[in-house]
Amino acid sequence: MSQTSLEPMGNRLLAMLPQEEFNYLLPHLEQVSFALGEVIYESGGLQGYIYFPTTAIISLLYMMENGSSAEMGVAGNEGLVGIALFMGGNTVPNRAVVQSAGDALRMKTKVLQDEFARGGTFQRLLLRYTQALMTQMSQTAVCNRLHTVEQQLCRWLLLSRDRLSTDELIMTQELIANMLGVRREGVTHAAQRLQELGLISYARGHITILDRRGLEATVCECYMVVKEEYARLLD
């Protein structure tokens, strides 16, 4: 991959690296594209790559034995997918599914682990991102337990919008329901309510955010807790 093909840098973590460290990693980065709903990895499997999303959004799901699922966290151009690979293991504890189609940069696990072990800015950034992601996962668990489906949907929409350059989201209600761990009917009702309020429009898997401020006024506190923690640790 050429230097030109990575400018402007599409992943914020990589963009924060000093030029010297980035130049070292550059030959090891490979651009890949993902389709909506594509499974990047399954829980428990050995993983050969770590992924730095640029335009894609990846949902981290916990799968139950009966096939049901719930989203633990989400990663986009602010971070990476596969923190377990530099935290001491070669396997991941969850499934990673593409929530919004797009591109990512991938790096072989061994390269990542060697560079992480060297220390420096790269290691510090990955550890700070891990702390931010842990906050998001904890807040998601609280939100799913205490807040309404409508509030959860607002949180999910805002977190998605923060990682995209457009107000247009392509997402089926079934996939949203699987990520939120709720019945599809609940998502349908919540989406209709937000549409009645003029906050979004929804048709055939296309969601358009019409009033971001309105969504922020409707969402629970969980969204800002996560947003502020990412800003504190990574901005």
Buried (B, 14 or more C-beta within 10 A) or exposed (E): EEEEEBEEBBBBBBEBBEEEBBEBBBEBBEEEEBEBBEEBBBEEEEBEBBBBBBBBBBBBBBBEEEEEBBBBBBBBBBBBBBBBBBEEEEEBEBBBBBBBBBBBBBBBBEBBBEBBEEEBEBBEBBBBBBBBBEBBBBBBBEBBEEBBBBBBBBBBBBBBBBBBEEBEBBBBBEBBBBBBBBEBEBBBBBBEBBBEBEBBBBEEBEBEBBBBEBBBEBBBEBBBBBBEBBEEBBE
